[in-house]
Amino acid sequence: MSEPPANVLQPVLDEHALLAAARRGDTRAFEGLYRALAPSVYGFCLRLARDSAEAQDCVQETFVRAWQRLADFRGESRIGTWLHRIALNEVLGRRRHRAVEHRHLAAVDTSTRRSHDDSATMQDLEEAIAKLPERAKDVFVLRAIYGYTHEEIASMLGVTEGTSKSQLHRARKLLIASLPGGYVDDGADQDPLADAANEANE
């Protein structure tokens, strides 16, 4: 007999149940949350840290801090969003103490050259994002990839909404200019990277 189709609501219900149990001190329930949410947090950290070992460390520290602060989580946002905030603080803290940016801005291998007629691939976009200045990259990843509002980004990064918007505009210009066949049109209202960013988030 074939198994019945999975209930799409079940993961959400399980997450809420695990969270409730974890807040009562159930370590097994928290381990369940870790198994369910760690892959997403890892992807988030990797986009910002651009180094797998660094991202893994950030994930571990994020969940350690989450366990320590679980009683403070009021449920005003999804737990995934709360974990993103903790992870972002961890990434930014590591940047202040270690020269991570040198790995982010490693020189591109000039032996591999592309024609201007080549269309931009997702790998091109990921490589271009990795070479963005850190603040512009942070804003672009948070806004275009993860969909946070400028108000949320401003709170997370400790900047104004205007700064968030200007850094997003800067990131888009740099990305367009760096992608194969790319160009910058300061007067353009459309964002040619939106579809690629949405695809990267799927």
Order of alpha helices (4+ residues) and beta strands (2+ residues): alpha-alpha-alpha-alpha-alpha-alpha-alpha-alpha-alpha-alpha
